[in-house]
Amino acid sequence: MPRQGAIVAVLAIAGLASSFMFTLVVPIQSKLPELLNASRDDTAWVVTSTLLAAAVMTPIAGRLGDMYGKRRIVLVLLALLVAGSVIAAASTGIIGVIVGRTLQGAVTGVIPLGISILRDVLHEDRVDSAIALISATLGVGGALGLPVSAFITERSDWHVLFWVSAALGAAVFALVLWIVPVSALRTGGRFDYVGTLGLSVGLVGVLLAVSRGNEWGWASPAVLACGLGGLAVLLLWGWYELRIADPLLDLRVAARRPVLLTNLASIAFGFSLFASNVIYPQMLELPIAAGGFGLSLVAASLVVMPAGLVMMVLSPFSGQLARTVGPKLLLVLGAVALVVTYGFTLLFASEVWQILVANIGIGFGIGFGYAAMPMLIMRSVPQSETGASNGLNALFRSLGTSTAAAVVGAVLATFAVEIDGVPVPEPAAFHISFLLGGGAALIALLVALFIPRHHAPEERHPSLPE
């Protein structure tokens, strides 16, 4: 079998490639109506489709990995990334780009599957640090990928973004095929097609309501139908899952106190992270006349990038700290770091270096928090459920980020004034957004404090001596 360090490195690269897809089109997002000759409402689907695909596929991919082999499903998801990238790169119209972005979104399931592979193949002394590294890629890929996307967009045609992502996906596919071993642990039973359909329909309804509420109107019939209809479907789905022998997700495992509380904290962490991803770049790029710093997208992304670098550097230390003091304290420390960071920004946000310091604080908070979550989950579920349970945890993080995008976007749009015919956020909009991000971090802290220190005994790793 390949060296364990090589396995960790390849899975980390796969995680970086996966999370990079979420910032891939940020540099061209405002220009999409012109580039694709479509309305702004239509081009919003270029982002929304990726979000929906990621949320739906992540828990499903986890269950498929548990049943049919985690490496096999990782390879399938990477193949979808390559196919989607090629479709988008070869397209000149909006339909092809939306289809391509949907397929790209499916690759998000690589990260929870990678975390589950680590539990299967690594020695227990290395698992925590490796998990911290892979989990950190959820934030690192976007932070490091944004300046890359901005640089490519400034220097070449927008289609090159998708050709680059296709090449990246193909390279990672080859590395996984070469380095990552086949998963020996499998879960029996039949695949739950009805449960898959129910979860997909319910999630799409809820996420459509959340992500498009600003454009459609929060009280519009479309938003109410999607949101309430999605919730109703999810309730029926939960009732069904509790009554079948081989559910898509074992909700009884998901309802265990440490798992449930960790997932709830994940929503708040996801909100707090994405709020910073929305707020800080807008402040940095806002014209000086409007109270911003007037930086270019590339310059702004370089100020934001240290958050990802801190997450990457912290990951080995996070794993060691978790083994010493436990992942619960790690989660608490992450939440405290986010609360302090947002408090700092409320008081000090008048200089670029202060925004840089805030992003370093975000890196500490998310680095600790994202490292702790999968550790808490895997200490509380059977080894046969790790893929599905990590997928569910990633889904809850996605719910937090989706909600942050909608809520913070609504705040910035509501508290705006027109300058030269262009609406720009007022200072009050940023202050309210800081309060929301800090409030979410405070909720994460309170929830984390109630997570039990001692979890139910887990199964022994089959490859380790008794």
N, C-alpha and C positions, 0 to 999 in steps of 0.2 A: 504494500500500500504506500502511496506517496507520503512524504513527510507531512506531519500535521501542520507545520507552519505554512507549507505551500497550499494546503486545503483552506486554511483560514484566509490567506492572502487572496486566493481566487474568489472565494465567497464574498470577501469585502469588496473586490472590484465589481462583482456582479451587483452588490447592493448599491455601490456608487453609480453604476450605469442605470440602475432602476430609478433611483431618486432624482437623477439628472433629468429624466423625462419631464418632471414637473416644472422646471425652469427653462426648458428648451426653447419655448416660444415666447417667453416673457419679453425679450427685446423687440419682437415684431408684433406684439399683441395689439398695440394701438393702431398699427398700420394694416392689420389684416383686412379690414373692409376695402381698402384701396388695392391691396395685393391680390385679393381673391375676387374682387368685383362683386361684393356681397354686402348686405346690410350688417350693421353692428350686432343686431340681435342674432343673426345667423352665424356670424363669426365667433360669437361667444361660445358656440358649441365646440369650437376647437379646443377650448379649455375644459368645458363641462363634460364632454365625452370622455376625456382622460380620467377625470375625477370619478365619474360613474363606473367606468370599467375597473378602475383600481379598487373601489369599494366593494364591488360585486365579486370580482375574481379572487381577491385576497383570501377570504375564508374558504371559498370553494377549492382553490388551489391547495390550501392546507389540508383539507380532507382528502383530496385526490393524492397528495403526497403520502399521507399516512396509509392509504390503501394500495397504491400502485408503485410507490417508490419516489422518494423526495427528489433525487437527482433527475429522474425521468421527467418529472413535472417542471423542474427548473429549466431543463433543456427545451421543453415545449414552450414555456413562457418566453424564453430568450428567442426562440424561433419566431414567435408572434411579434416580438419587438423588431426583429430584422424585417419581417414581412410588412409590418405597419410603417416602418421607416422608409422602405423602398416605395410603397404605395404613395405615401405623402410626398416623397422627393420627386416622383415622376408625375405628380398631379399639378394641374394649372388652375383647377377649380376647387370650390369649397368641399364638395362631396368626398373627393379622394383624400383631402387633408383630414376631414373629420373621421373617415374610416381608418386612416393610418394612425391618427392620434388615439382612437379607441383601442386599437391593437397594442399601441405602445403602453397604454395605461395598465393593461393586463400584467405587465412584467413586475408590478409592485409586489406580487406574491412571492417573488424571489427572496426577499429579505426574511420574512418569517420562516420560509422553508429552509433557508440557509442556517438560521438559528437552530432549527430542529435537527438539521444534519450534524451540527457541531455536537449536540448532545449525544447523538448516535455514535460518532466516530472518534471524538477526542477523549483523552484521559481526563478524569474528573478534576485534576489540578490545573488544567488549562482551559476548562470550559467557560468559567466566568469571564476571564479577560477576553476570550474570543467572542463571546456573546456581546460583551460591551462594545467591541469594535464593530461587529456586524450591525448591531442595533443603531450605533451612531451614524452609520451611513445614510439612515433616513433623513438626517439633517445635513450631513456633510456634502452629499452629492449635489443637493440644490445650491448650497452656499458656494461650493467650488465651481459648479457648472455655470452659474450665472455670468461671471466675467468671461468665461469661454464662449458662451452663446452670444454675449454682447460683442466680443471681439470679432467673431465669425460674421455676425450680421453687419458690422461696420465695414468689413473688408471685402465681402462677397455677397452673392445672391442668396436669398433666404432658403432656397432649395438645398444649399450646401449643409445647413443645419441637419436636415434629415439624412443626407448621405453620410455625414459624420456619425450620426446615431446608428445608422445601419452598419457601418464598419465597426463601431464599438460593440454592438450587439453580436456581430459575427465573431469578433475576437474573443469575447467573453464566452460564447457558446463553445468555441474550440478549447478554451482553457478548462471549462467545467467538464467537458467530455474527456479531456486528457488527465486532469488532476483529481477531481472529486470522485470518491469511490461510490459504487452502487449501494443504495440503502438496503440493509439486510432485514431491518425490522418492518413488518407490514401488518396492517390491521385487516381482519377479515370482514365478511359481510357484503351486502349489496350497496351500490351507490344510490343515494337518496335523490332521485331526479325531481320528485314532487317538491321536496324541501328546497332543492336548489332553485327551482322556478319561483317558489314562494318568497324565498329570501331575496332573490334578484328583483322581483316586482316590487316588493316592499321597500327595499333600499333605494331603488331608482325613484320611486315616488317621493320618499322623504327627502332625498338629496336634491331632486329637481326643485322641490319647494324651497329648500334652503338656499341653493345656489342661484336660482333665478328669481327669487323673491323681489330683489331690487328692481329688476327690469319689468317683471310682470305685475308688480304691485302685491304687497303682502296680504291684502284682503281680496285679491282678485279670485274669481271662480277657479282659474287654472291652478293657482298656488294652493288654495284650500282643497281642491279635489286631489291634487298630487300628495299634499302633506297628510291630510286626514285619511285618504284612501291608502296611502303607504303604511301608515300606522295600523290601520285596520287589518291589512294583509299581514303585517308582521305579528300582530296578536294571534291571528289564525295560524300562522306559520309556527309560532311558539307552542300553541296548543297541539298541533299535529306532531311536532318534533318530540314532544314528551310522551307520545303514544305509539311510537313505532320502534321496532327492534334495532334498526341501524340508521339512526338520524344523521343528517349532515353535520350537525353540531350537537354534542351532548350537553343540553342546557342544565342538567343537574350538576355536571362538572363546572360549567360556567357560573353557576349560582353559588358555588363555594365562596365563603366570605373573602378569602385573600384574592381569589380570581376576580370576583365581582368588583371589589373595591379598587383593585389595580386597574381594571378596565375603565371604571368611572374616573379615576385619576388620569388615565390616558386621554380622555376627552378634554379635560382641563389643560393638560400639558400640550396637546395638539393645538388647542385654541391659542394658548399663550405663545407658542412658537410661531404660528402662522400670522398672528397679529403683528409680531415684530417684523416678519417678512414683508408685510404690507406697509407698515407705518414708516420704518426707517428709510427704505429706498425712496418713498414719495417725498419725505422731508428733504433728503439729500438732493433729489432732482428738481425740486420745486424752484422756480426762478427766485432770484434774490429779491426782486421787487414784490414778490408775494410772501416774503418771510422765510423762504427756503435757503438752500446753499448753492443752487445753480450748478450742480455737478452733472457731468455727462453720465450716461448709463454705465459705461465701463468704470469710470471713477467711483460712482456710487456702489457698484458691485464689489469693488476692491475694499471699500470701507466695511461692507457687510460680510465679506469673505472670512475674516478672522473668527467668526462664530463657528464656522465649519472646521477651521484649523484647530481650534480649542477642543471641539468634540473629538477629533481624530487623536490629538495628543493625549487627551484625558482617558481614552478607552482602556489602555492597559492598567493605568492606575485605578480606574473605576472597578475593574474586575478584582484586583487585589484588595481594594477597600471593601468590596462586597463580601469577600471570603472572610475578612477580619471582623467587620461590624454587622454584616448582613445587608441584603438589598433594600430592606425597609428604610434603614437610616439613609442609604444612598438616595432613595426617592425623596425623602424629607429634605435632604441637603439640596437636591436639585430644585425643589419647590421654593425653598428659602432663597436660593440664588436668584430665581426669577422674580420673586417679590421684591428683593433688594434692588435688582436691576431696573425694574419699572419704577420703583420709588426714586431711584437716582435720576432717571430720565425725566420724571415730573419736575424735578428741581433744577436739573442741568441738561439743557438741550439746545444751547445757543452756539456751540462750536462743533466743528466736525470731529475733533478729537474726543469730545464727550459722547458722540454717537458711536464712535469706534470703541470706546470703553464699554458702552452699553451692550454692543454686540459681543464683546468678549464675555460679559456677564451672562448673556443669553446662551453662549456656547457652554459655559460651566453648568448652567441650569439644565439645559436640554441634554448635555453630555451625561450628567449624573442620572437624570430622570429616565432617559431612554435606555441607558444601560441597565437600570434596576428593573424595569417592567418585565422583560422576558425572563429574567432570573426569578422574579416573584411568581410568574405564571408557571414556569417549569418545575418549581419546587412544590407546586400545588396540584399538578395533574399527572395522570399516568403517562408513561413514556409513549404509549400507543396513541395518545391524544395531543402530542406536542405540536404537530403541524397545524391541526385545526384550531387549537387553543391560541397559538401564536398568530394565526391568521385573523382570529376574532379580535385579539388585542390590537393588531395593526388596523383593523376596521374601525375600532373605537378611536384610535388616533386620527384616522381619516375624517370621522364625524366631527372631531374637534377642529381640524383645519378647515373643513368645509364651512362650518358655522362661523369661524373667525373671518373667513373671506367674505361671507355675506354680511355679517354684523358690522365689521370694521368698514367694509365698503359702503354700507348704508350710512354710517356715521360721517365718513369723509364726504359723501355726496350731499348729505343733508346740511351740514355746516360748511357751506362753500359760498364763495363770492365770485363774480365774473370780473376777470382782468383781461382787457383786450378781447372780450368776447369768449374767453376760455374760463370755465369754472375751475377754481382752485380751492383746496380746503383752507379753512380759517385755522388760526392757532388753537381755538377751542376744540376743533375736531380732533387734533392730535392729542390734546390733554385728555379728552374723553376716551380716546382709543388706548392711551396709556393706562387709564384707570380700568378699562375692560381687561386688558392683558394682565395687569397686576391682580385684578379680582379673580381671574381664572386661575392664576398661580396660587393665590391664597386658598381657593377651593381645593386645588390639588394638594396643598399642604394639609388642610384639615382632613381630607379623605385619607391621605397617606398615614396620618397619625393613628387611624383606627384599623389599619391592616395588621392582622395578628403576626407576632414574631415567629411563632412555631406553627408550621403547616403540617398537614396530614403526611404520614410517611409516604415517600415516593418509591416506585419500583426500583430495584437494583439495575444498574446498567449491565446488560448481558455480557459485555466484553471485559468487564472488570472482575478481578478475583473477589471472592467472598471474604 
